[in-house]
Amino acid sequence: MQADNQVAYQGRKTARQSSEQRRLAILNAALRVLVRDGVRGVRHRAVAKEADVPLSATTYYFKDIHDLLADALTLFANEMMQTFVDPFWSRANEWIRSFPADARQTPAMVDEVVNHMSDLGANYILMRVRDHRQQLVLEHAFWYAALTDERMHGIALQHGHRLLDNLKSILDYVGAREVELAAKSILMTVRGLEYEGLLDSPDFSREKVRAALHYKMRAVLSV
């Protein structure tokens, strides 16, 4: 049974462990094809070859290419949340909630939050760009796939809400105004910085990433 915060799969459900292992092998193969050949390269035949399974196996578990691509990206999104996003926000929440309620939205507290979250965010973005580049490429492919296939809009929106809710919780706790708009603004900045890093921009550095995050955090938490 999947956790409540996971995006749901669409393909055929499996009952045996061996079947689940083959399904996961197909999904991971689809992700490799996606990185190598792009969204349009994800086809049953190409994925079956990459997974080293008969073509009939991919069509058994996934009735069409939409279900195959959707479940591959769902697998990626759930693993990314568990491996990268949830641990990051867990650490951030633990630190933020060490502030007593009566200390929130004081100038000293805002300064400390802005500085700490800017450092934490800059380290996180550089870690993803430099050490986990493929996962970051997949995330951007996830958003692109949703743009090109309207049937995936719901999956993308559900995943986006998971990311947004983590940040909203922190911003609400520290007393930010217009929490949802503030969270969306920060996430847009983060995605822009990640994209710049993937493009190997000459202006991309920890100092500039931190400065951009610091500016945005200061704007949304101004007393």
JOKANOR-V842772 format. One record per residue. N is the residue number from 1. RES is the residue in one small letter. PSI is psi in radians with two decimals (* if undefined). NEAR is the number of other C-alpha atoms within 10 Angstrom. D_FIRST is the distance of its C-alpha to the first C-alpha in Angstrom with 2 decimals. Layout:
n/res/psi/near/d_first
N/RES/PSI/NEAR/D_FIRST
N/RES/PSI/NEAR/D_FIRST
//
This chain:
n/res/psi/near/d_first
1/m/2.36/3/0.00
2/q/2.61/9/3.79
3/a/2.71/8/6.64
4/d/-0.47/7/9.14
5/n/0.19/12/11.63
6/q/2.53/17/10.20
7/v/2.40/20/11.92
8/a/2.59/16/10.19
9/y/2.73/17/11.25
10/q/-0.44/16/13.99
11/g/-3.04/20/14.92
12/r/2.34/13/14.51
13/k/2.64/12/11.21
14/t/2.60/13/11.77
15/a/-0.52/8/11.78
16/r/2.63/8/13.99
17/q/-0.71/9/13.94
18/s/-0.66/10/17.21
19/s/-0.71/14/16.06
20/e/-0.66/14/13.21
21/q/-0.70/12/15.98
22/r/-0.72/17/18.34
23/r/-0.77/25/16.16
24/l/-0.63/16/15.72
25/a/-0.69/18/19.46
26/i/-0.75/26/20.31
27/l/-0.74/25/18.49
28/n/-0.61/20/20.20
29/a/-0.71/20/23.41
30/a/-0.66/27/23.17
31/l/-0.67/27/23.01
32/r/-0.72/19/26.07
33/v/-0.70/21/27.88
34/l/-0.78/23/27.13
35/v/-0.73/16/28.73
36/r/-0.74/12/31.61
37/d/-0.06/12/32.43
38/g/3.07/15/30.89
39/v/-0.75/18/28.82
40/r/-0.30/10/31.38
41/g/-0.20/15/31.13
42/v/1.70/22/27.53
43/r/2.72/18/28.37
44/h/-0.80/22/26.99
45/r/-0.77/16/29.99
46/a/-0.69/16/29.98
47/v/-0.72/26/26.31
48/a/-0.73/21/26.80
49/k/-0.77/14/29.85
50/e/-0.66/17/28.19
51/a/-0.16/23/25.31
52/d/0.86/12/27.94
53/v/2.79/15/26.31
54/p/2.61/13/28.00
55/l/-0.61/15/28.02
56/s/-0.42/12/26.58
57/a/-0.71/16/23.30
58/t/-0.67/23/22.67
59/t/-0.35/18/23.66
60/y/-0.82/12/21.51
61/y/-0.46/20/18.20
62/f/1.99/22/19.56
63/k/-0.46/13/22.05
64/d/3.04/14/23.93
65/i/-0.46/14/24.44
66/h/-0.83/18/22.85
67/d/-0.67/19/19.38
68/l/-0.86/26/20.01
69/l/-0.73/25/21.26
70/a/-0.76/25/18.70
71/d/-0.57/25/15.74
72/a/-0.78/24/17.89
73/l/-0.54/29/18.56
74/t/-0.77/22/15.00
75/l/-0.81/19/14.21
76/f/-0.81/19/17.36
77/a/-0.76/23/16.72
78/n/-0.72/18/13.43
79/e/-0.65/14/15.24
80/m/-0.73/15/18.33
81/m/-0.77/18/16.89
82/q/-0.62/13/15.59
83/t/-0.69/11/18.83
84/f/-0.95/12/21.50
85/v/-0.90/17/20.93
86/d/-0.77/15/18.98
87/p/-0.66/12/21.36
88/f/-0.88/16/24.31
89/w/-0.47/17/23.61
90/s/-0.79/12/22.79
91/r/-0.75/11/26.24
92/a/-0.76/19/27.89
93/n/-0.75/16/26.57
94/e/-0.72/11/27.64
95/w/-0.84/13/31.06
96/i/-0.74/20/31.56
97/r/0.08/13/30.76
98/s/-0.25/8/33.40
99/f/2.29/14/35.90
100/p/2.70/8/37.01
101/a/-0.64/11/36.80
102/d/-0.06/7/40.59
103/a/-0.12/12/40.77
104/r/2.54/18/38.71
105/q/0.38/18/40.59
106/t/2.65/13/43.67
107/p/-0.69/13/45.29
108/a/-0.72/10/44.78
109/m/-0.73/15/41.06
110/v/-0.78/21/40.65
111/d/-0.78/16/42.54
112/e/-0.73/12/40.35
113/v/-0.81/23/37.08
114/v/-0.80/21/38.41
115/n/-0.79/18/39.61
116/h/-0.82/16/36.53
117/m/-0.55/18/34.03
118/s/-0.74/22/36.38
119/d/-0.83/18/36.49
120/l/-0.78/16/32.73
121/g/-0.71/20/32.11
122/a/-0.75/23/34.86
123/n/-0.70/14/33.58
124/y/-0.81/14/30.05
125/i/-0.77/21/31.48
126/l/-0.63/19/33.85
127/m/-0.76/12/31.25
128/r/-0.74/18/29.15
129/v/-0.72/21/32.29
130/r/-0.62/12/33.92
131/d/-0.33/11/31.30
132/h/0.88/12/28.26
133/r/-0.73/16/30.14
134/q/-0.73/16/28.03
135/q/-0.64/18/24.86
136/l/-0.68/19/27.04
137/v/-0.73/17/28.49
138/l/-0.68/19/25.06
139/e/-0.75/16/24.30
140/h/-0.59/13/27.59
141/a/-0.60/18/26.92
142/f/-0.86/24/23.70
143/w/-0.67/18/25.95
144/y/-0.75/14/28.61
145/a/-0.66/22/26.36
146/a/-0.58/18/25.36
147/l/-0.58/13/29.09
148/t/-0.13/12/30.00
149/d/1.84/11/27.36
150/e/-0.36/11/27.02
151/r/-0.28/14/23.85
152/m/0.03/19/22.13
153/h/-0.76/15/23.53
154/g/-0.69/12/20.48
155/i/-0.80/22/18.28
156/a/-0.73/23/21.10
157/l/-0.71/13/21.62
158/q/-0.77/15/18.04
159/h/-0.74/20/18.22
160/g/-0.67/15/21.73
161/h/-0.59/13/20.85
162/r/-0.77/17/18.48
163/l/-0.76/18/21.52
164/l/-0.72/16/23.92
165/d/-0.64/14/22.30
166/n/-0.83/18/22.56
167/l/-0.67/20/26.23
168/k/-0.67/20/27.00
169/s/-0.76/15/25.94
170/i/-0.80/19/28.45
171/l/-0.65/21/31.17
172/d/-0.73/15/30.93
173/y/-0.67/16/31.29
174/v/0.04/21/34.38
175/g/0.45/18/35.93
176/a/2.60/22/35.91
177/r/2.62/14/37.31
178/e/1.11/12/35.49
179/v/-0.79/19/32.22
180/e/-0.78/17/30.35
181/l/-0.69/12/33.37
182/a/-0.78/20/33.79
183/a/-0.77/24/30.22
184/k/-0.68/17/30.49
185/s/-0.74/14/33.88
186/i/-0.76/20/32.72
187/l/-0.63/16/29.80
188/m/-0.68/11/32.34
189/t/-0.76/16/34.59
190/v/-0.81/19/31.94
191/r/-0.66/13/31.07
192/g/-0.71/12/34.79
193/l/-0.71/23/35.44
194/e/-0.74/22/32.70
195/y/-0.72/16/34.18
196/e/-0.69/16/37.62
197/g/-0.69/21/36.54
198/l/-0.53/17/35.14
199/l/0.00/11/38.53
200/d/0.77/12/40.31
201/s/2.39/11/42.42
202/p/-0.33/8/45.49
203/d/0.00/11/44.90
204/f/2.07/16/41.45
205/s/2.86/15/41.64
206/r/-0.71/15/39.99
207/e/-0.73/11/42.90
208/k/-0.62/13/42.57
209/v/-0.81/24/38.79
210/r/-0.73/20/39.24
211/a/-0.71/16/42.15
212/a/-0.75/18/40.20
213/l/-0.69/23/37.32
214/h/-0.76/21/39.91
215/y/-0.78/12/41.74
216/k/-0.78/18/38.67
217/m/-0.71/24/37.44
218/r/-0.69/17/41.01
219/a/-0.75/14/41.28
220/v/-0.28/20/38.23
221/l/0.28/20/39.00
222/s/2.34/15/42.74
223/v/*/12/44.15
//
